[in-house]
C-alpha cells in the first residue's frame, strides 16, 4: 500500500466485510434452532443425474440453447459496484450485449437461501434465478452439487475465465475442473494481533494457543472456522482431515478454553479494536478496513506459516434455468480485467482476476472513465485497492491459502458440529 495513509468515513467503506459478516452470521447452525429443520430439508438424493451425453449441461444440450436477451442474477448484498443507485458493470454488459439483467440481492446466508430454492429444484422447476452465488465452505454448495441441482457449465463460453482467472479460483478443490462454478469473490480467515501490545512478530497460528496471552485471545464462534483453525495448529490440512483428526482438534480447543476471552461472531473486530483482546482469529477484509483508520493501524493481519483458510463465493447455474446462455455470457463477462477492476474498487475482496490490478493502476477507456466517476463516493485512490495484498495476493500468500473440508453428507456435518459447537457454548 502507498506510504500515504487515508482516514475515511466508515460510511463509505463498503463491501470489505459488511456483506461477508452477514453471511457468516448464520453458519453456526450446529446446535441451534435451525439445525434440525435444515438437516431435515437438505437431503442429497436430488434428481437423477442427467448430465451425461445428452442430458442437462451436456455439449448437445448446450448446443440447443439460445440467447433470450435476459438473465436473472441473485447475489449477496453489497457485492457489486454501485454508483448513484446503478451498477456500472451491469449497465455496460447490457449496452454491449443487449442482454437485460435483473439483479437482486436475495442471499443473506447460504443455508436459508438453499432451503428457499430447494422445493423448486426438487420439483424440477425454475427457481427464479439463472445465476446464484454460493460459498465453497458452506454445506449448501456441496448439497447442490451432490443432488445434481447445478447445471454443468459450457466451457466453450468461458474464454475470459480461461485467459484471466487466477490460480486460487481455477480448478479449485471444491469443484475440480470448474465443472459447476466460477468464482465471484474470495477472502481469508486467519489471525490478527495488536502490535502496540504484542511486540514480538507473530507468524504462526500457535500464537492463538499461547497461554501468555491468556484472557486476551479471541476465537470465532463459527464451528467450521474454529475447527479448521485447530486443525491447522495441529499441522493437519482441513480439506484432507478425517473424523479422528476432528477429535484431536476438539481436544486442542478444549485445552485452550481457559485462556480464551470469548468466542465471537462479527464483534470480534470490536474486541480487538478496544483492547478486550490483543490477538484473535480474523477475516482479512476487516483488518484491511481497520488499517485505513489511523486509530487502528497497529492491528496486523497475519498469514500464518501453517496456512490461512481461503473461502470463495461462486457463481453457478441452478437446474430449471430459463436463460442459460445469457447466464454464461454474464458470468464470463465478469472475468474481463476492466470489469473486475471496477468491481474491486467498490467491494475490495480477493479479486479472481489478477490482471485487474494493472487496470486499477493504469486505467484506460471505459474503466478510466468509470473509476474516475466513482472516486468521490469511494473516497480512496484506486492504488489503495490495487496495492492491497488481501485483494491482489502475491505468490507467497497464494501458497498459504487452504481450502475447507467439504462435507460429503449430513452425517459428517452433524459430527463436525457436535464436536465444535459445544466448545463455543462452554
C-alpha positions in Angstrom: 0.0 0.0 0.0 1.1 3.6 -0.6 3.1 5.2 2.2 0.4 7.9 2.4 -2.5 6.9 4.7 -6.1 7.8 4.2 -8.6 8.3 7.0 -12.0 7.6 5.7 -15.5 7.9 7.0 -16.6 4.3 7.8 -19.9 5.0 6.0 -18.1 4.9 2.6 -16.1 1.7 3.4 -18.5 -0.8 2.0 -18.2 -4.3 0.9 -15.0 -5.2 2.7 -16.7 -7.2 5.4 -20.2 -5.9 5.7 -21.8 -8.4 3.4 -19.4 -11.2 4.4 -20.3 -10.8 8.1 -24.0 -11.1 7.4 -23.3 -14.3 5.5 -21.2 -15.8 8.3 -23.7 -14.9 11.0 -25.9 -17.9 10.4 -23.3 -20.5 9.5 -23.2 -21.6 13.2 -26.3 -23.8 12.7 -25.0 -26.7 14.7 -26.8 -27.0 18.0 -29.0 -24.0 17.1 -32.7 -23.7 16.4 -32.5 -24.1 12.7 -30.2 -27.1 12.6 -32.8 -29.9 12.7 -35.0 -28.2 10.2 -32.1 -27.6 7.9 -30.9 -31.2 8.1 -34.4 -32.5 7.5 -34.6 -30.4 4.4 -31.2 -30.9 2.8 -31.3 -34.4 1.7 -29.0 -35.0 -1.2 -30.8 -37.6 -3.3 -31.9 -35.0 -5.7 -32.8 -35.7 -9.3 -31.3 -38.4 -11.4 -28.0 -37.5 -13.0 -28.9 -36.1 -16.4 -25.6 -34.5 -17.3 -24.4 -37.4 -19.5 -24.0 -37.4 -23.2 -27.4 -35.7 -23.9 -28.7 -34.5 -20.5 -28.8 -31.1 -19.0 -25.4 -29.4 -19.2 -24.1 -31.8 -21.8 -22.5 -30.5 -25.0 -25.5 -31.5 -27.0 -27.9 -29.8 -24.5 -25.8 -26.6 -24.6 -25.8 -26.6 -28.4 -29.6 -26.4 -28.4 -29.7 -23.4 -26.1 -30.5 -19.9 -27.5 -29.9 -16.4 -26.2 -33.1 -14.9 -24.7 -31.5 -11.5 -24.0 -32.5 -11.5 -20.4 -30.9 -13.0 -17.2 -31.9 -13.1 -13.6 -28.9 -12.8 -11.2 -29.3 -13.5 -7.5 -26.4 -12.3 -5.3 -25.4 -11.2 -1.8 -26.0 -7.6 -0.6 -23.2 -5.0 -1.1 -21.3 -7.3 -3.5 -21.2 -5.5 -6.8 -20.2 -2.0 -7.9 -22.8 0.8 -7.2 -22.9 4.4 -8.4 -25.9 6.5 -7.7 -28.2 3.5 -7.4 -26.9 1.8 -10.6 -24.4 -0.9 -11.3 -21.9 0.4 -14.0 -20.6 -3.0 -14.9 -24.1 -4.4 -15.4 -25.1 -1.3 -17.5 -22.1 -1.8 -19.7 -22.9 -5.5 -20.2 -26.4 -4.7 -21.3 -25.1 -2.0 -23.7 -22.6 -4.3 -25.3 -24.8 -7.5 -25.5 -28.4 -6.3 -25.4 -29.0 -8.7 -22.5 -31.2 -7.2 -19.8 -30.1 -8.1 -16.3 -32.4 -8.4 -13.4 -30.0 -8.1 -10.5 -31.3 -8.8 -7.0 -29.7 -9.4 -3.6 -31.8 -12.2 -2.0 -28.9 -14.2 -0.4 -28.3 -13.3 3.2 -26.8 -16.6 4.0 -26.2 -19.9 2.2 -28.4 -22.2 4.2 -31.6 -20.1 4.3 -31.3 -19.4 0.6 -30.7 -23.0 -0.2 -33.8 -24.1 1.8 -35.8 -21.4 0.0 -35.0 -22.6 -3.6 -34.9 -26.3 -2.7 -38.6 -27.0 -3.3 -38.4 -25.6 -6.8 -35.2 -27.6 -7.5 -36.8 -30.8 -6.2 -39.8 -30.3 -8.3 -37.7 -29.6 -11.4 -39.0 -26.0 -11.6 -37.4 -22.7 -12.3 -36.0 -21.1 -9.1 -36.4 -17.6 -10.4 -32.6 -17.3 -10.8 -30.3 -18.1 -13.7 -27.2 -17.3 -11.7 -26.8 -17.7 -7.9 -23.7 -17.2 -5.7 -22.8 -19.9 -3.1 -19.9 -20.2 -0.8 -17.5 -23.1 -1.0 -17.2 -23.7 2.7 -21.0 -23.9 3.2 -22.7 -27.4 3.1 -25.2 -25.8 0.7 -22.9 -25.8 -2.3 -22.0 -29.4 -1.7 -25.6 -30.4 -1.4 -26.5 -28.6 -4.6 -23.7 -30.5 -6.4 -24.4 -33.9 -4.9 -28.1 -33.6 -5.6 -27.4 -32.8 -9.2 -29.2 -29.4 -8.9 -26.5 -27.4 -10.7 -26.0 -27.2 -14.5 -22.5 -28.2 -15.7 -21.0 -25.1 -17.4 -20.4 -24.7 -21.1 -16.7 -24.3 -21.1 -16.7 -23.1 -24.7 -18.4 -19.9 -23.4 -15.6 -19.2 -20.8 -12.8 -17.6 -22.9 -12.3 -14.8 -20.4 -12.2 -17.2 -17.5 -9.7 -19.4 -19.2 -7.5 -16.4 -20.1 -7.7 -14.3 -16.9 -8.8 -16.4 -13.9 -6.2 -16.6 -11.2 -4.7 -19.7 -9.7 -6.8 -19.5 -6.5 -10.0 -20.0 -8.4 -9.0 -22.2 -11.4 -9.6 -25.9 -10.8 -10.5 -25.4 -7.1 -10.6 -28.3 -4.7 -14.4 -27.9 -4.2 -15.1 -28.1 -7.9 -12.4 -29.8 -10.0 -12.2 -28.5 -13.5 -14.7 -25.8 -12.7 -17.5 -28.1 -13.8 -20.2 -26.2 -12.0 -18.7 -22.9 -10.6 -16.8 -19.7 -11.5 -15.6 -17.6 -8.5 -17.3 -14.3 -7.8 -15.0 -13.1 -4.9 -12.9 -14.6 -2.1 -11.3 -13.9 1.3 -9.2 -15.4 4.1 -9.8 -16.4 7.7 -6.5 -16.3 9.7 -5.5 -14.1 12.7 -4.6 -10.6 13.7 -2.9 -9.0 16.7 -2.3 -5.6 18.2 1.4 -4.8 17.6 1.4 -2.0 20.1 0.8 -4.6 22.8 2.5 -7.7 21.3 5.9 -6.6 20.4 7.3 -9.8 19.0 6.3 -10.6 15.4 3.7 -13.3 15.0 4.0 -15.8 12.2 2.2 -18.9 13.5 -1.4 -19.9 14.4 0.2 -21.4 17.5 0.2 -17.9 19.0 -3.6 -18.2 19.5 -2.9 -21.1 21.8 -0.1 -19.5 23.8 -1.1 -19.1 27.5 1.0 -15.9 27.8 -1.9 -14.2 26.1 -4.5 -15.7 28.4 -7.7 -13.8 28.8 -6.8 -11.7 25.7 -7.4 -14.3 23.0 -10.4 -14.0 20.7 -11.7 -17.1 18.8 -14.5 -17.3 16.3 -17.9 -18.9 17.3 -18.4 -20.3 13.8 -17.8 -24.0 14.2 -16.2 -24.5 10.8 -13.8 -21.7 11.3 -13.0 -22.8 14.8 -12.4 -26.5 13.9 -10.3 -25.5 10.8 -8.1 -23.3 12.9 -7.4 -26.1 15.4 -6.6 -28.5 12.6 -4.0 -26.0 11.1 -2.5 -25.7 14.6 -2.1 -29.5 14.6 -0.4 -29.4 11.2 -3.4 -31.1 9.5 -4.9 -29.9 6.2 -8.6 -29.3 6.9 -9.7 -30.3 3.4 -7.9 -33.7 3.9 -8.9 -34.2 7.5 -10.7 -37.2 9.0 -13.2 -37.6 11.9 -10.3 -38.8 14.1 -8.4 -35.6 13.2 -11.5 -33.6 14.2 -11.5 -35.2 17.6 -7.9 -34.2 18.1 -8.8 -30.6 17.1 -11.6 -30.6 19.6 -9.1 -31.7 22.3 -6.7 -28.9 21.4 -9.6 -26.3 21.6 -10.7 -27.7 25.0 -7.1 -27.2 26.3 -7.2 -23.7 25.0 -10.6 -22.8 26.5 -9.4 -21.4 29.9 -7.3 -18.8 28.0 -10.0 -17.6 25.6 -11.7 -14.4 26.4 -14.7 -15.1 24.2 -15.9 -16.9 21.1 -17.0 -14.1 18.8 -19.2 -13.6 15.8 -18.6 -10.4 13.8 -18.0 -8.5 17.0 -14.5 -10.0 17.3 -13.2 -6.9 15.5 -14.7 -4.6 18.1 -13.0 -6.6 20.9 -9.7 -6.4 19.0 -10.0 -2.6 18.4 -11.0 -1.7 22.0 -8.3 -3.9 23.7 -10.6 -6.7 25.1 -8.4 -9.0 23.0 -4.8 -8.5 21.7 -4.8 -11.5 19.4 -7.7 -13.0 17.6 -8.9 -15.1 14.7 -9.8 -12.5 12.0 -11.1 -12.0 8.5 -8.8 -10.3 6.0 -11.2 -7.6 4.9 -11.8 -6.4 8.5 -8.2 -5.7 9.2 -7.7 -4.0 5.8 -10.6 -1.8 6.6 -9.4 -1.1 10.1 -6.0 -0.1 8.9 -7.5 2.7 6.8 -8.2 4.5 10.0 -5.1 5.8 11.8 -6.5 4.8 15.1 -6.2 1.1 14.2 -3.0 0.9 12.2 -1.4 -1.2 14.9 -3.7 -4.1 14.1 -1.7 -6.6 11.9 -3.2 -9.3 9.8 -1.1 -12.5 9.7 -0.9 -15.2 7.1 0.4 -17.9 9.4 3.1 -20.3 8.2 0.6 -23.2 8.7 -1.8 -21.5 6.3 -4.9 -19.4 6.1 -8.4 -20.6 5.4 -9.5 -19.4 2.0 -13.2 -19.2 1.1 -14.8 -18.3 -2.2 -18.3 -17.3 -3.2 -19.1 -19.0 -6.5 -21.4 -18.2 -9.4 -23.4 -21.2 -10.5 -26.4 -22.1 -12.6 -29.3 -23.9 -10.8 -31.3 -26.6 -12.6 -34.5 -25.4 -14.2 -32.7 -22.4 -15.6 -34.5 -20.5 -18.2 -31.7 -18.4 -19.7 -28.6 -20.5 -19.5 -26.7 -19.0 -22.4 -27.3 -15.5 -21.2 -26.1 -16.6 -17.8 -22.9 -17.9 -19.2 -22.2 -14.7 -21.1 -22.7 -12.6 -18.0 -20.5 -14.9 -15.8 -17.7 -14.8 -18.3 -18.0 -11.0 -18.7 -17.0 -10.7 -15.1 -13.6 -12.2 -15.9 -12.6 -9.2 -18.1 -9.9 -7.3 -16.2 -11.5 -3.9 -16.6 -14.9 -5.2 -15.4 -13.2 -6.7 -12.3 -11.2 -3.5 -11.6 -14.5 -1.6 -11.2 -16.0 -4.3 -9.0 -12.9 -4.4 -6.8 -12.8 -0.7 -6.4 -16.2 -1.0 -4.7 -16.0 -4.3 -2.8 -12.3 -4.9 -2.0 -12.5 -8.7 -1.7 -9.9 -11.0 -3.2 -10.1 -10.5 -6.9 -10.4 -13.6 -9.1 -8.7 -11.7 -12.0 -5.1 -10.8 -11.1 -4.6 -8.5 -14.1 -7.4 -6.2 -12.8 -4.6 -4.7 -10.7 -2.9 -3.2 -13.7 -6.2 -1.7 -14.8 -6.6 -0.1 -11.3 -3.1 1.4 -11.6 -3.3 2.4 -15.2 -6.9 2.6 -16.3 -7.9 3.4 -19.8 -11.1 3.8 -21.8 -14.3 2.8 -20.1 -12.6 1.7 -16.9 -10.8 5.1 -16.5 -14.0 7.0 -17.0 -16.0 4.8 -14.6 -13.3 4.7 -11.9 -12.9 8.5 -12.0 -16.7 8.8 -11.8 -16.8 6.6 -8.7 -13.8 8.1 -6.9 -15.7 10.9 -4.9 -18.1 8.3 -3.4 -15.4 5.8 -2.6 -13.0 8.3 -1.1 -9.9 6.4 -1.9 -7.5 6.4 -4.9 -7.6 3.2 -7.0 -4.0 2.5 -6.0 -5.1 1.6 -2.4 -7.2 -1.3 -3.7 -4.5 -2.3 -6.3 -1.7 -2.4 -3.7 -3.7 -4.3 -1.0 -2.2 -7.9 -0.6 -5.6 -9.0 0.6 -7.2 -8.0 -2.7 -4.3 -9.0 -5.0 -2.3 -11.7 -3.2 1.3 -12.5 -4.1 2.6 -16.0 -4.7 3.6 -16.5 -1.1 0.1 -15.7 0.1 -1.5 -17.9 -2.6 0.7 -20.8 -1.4 -0.6 -20.4 2.2 -4.2 -20.5 1.2 -6.0 -23.6 2.4 -9.4 -25.0 1.4 -12.1 -26.0 3.9 -13.3 -29.5 4.4 -16.1 -30.4 2.1 -18.9 -32.2 3.9 -20.0 -35.3 2.0 -23.3 -35.9 3.7 -25.5 -34.8 6.6 -23.8 -37.2 9.0 -20.4 -35.5 8.5 -21.9 -32.1 9.1 -23.6 -33.2 12.2 -20.4 -34.9 13.5 -18.4 -31.8 12.9 -20.9 -29.5 14.7 -21.3 -31.9 17.6 -17.6 -31.6 18.2 -17.1 -27.9 17.8 -20.3 -26.1 18.8 -20.1 -27.2 22.4 -16.7 -25.5 22.6 -18.2 -22.2 21.9 -21.1 -22.7 24.4 -18.9 -23.8 27.4 
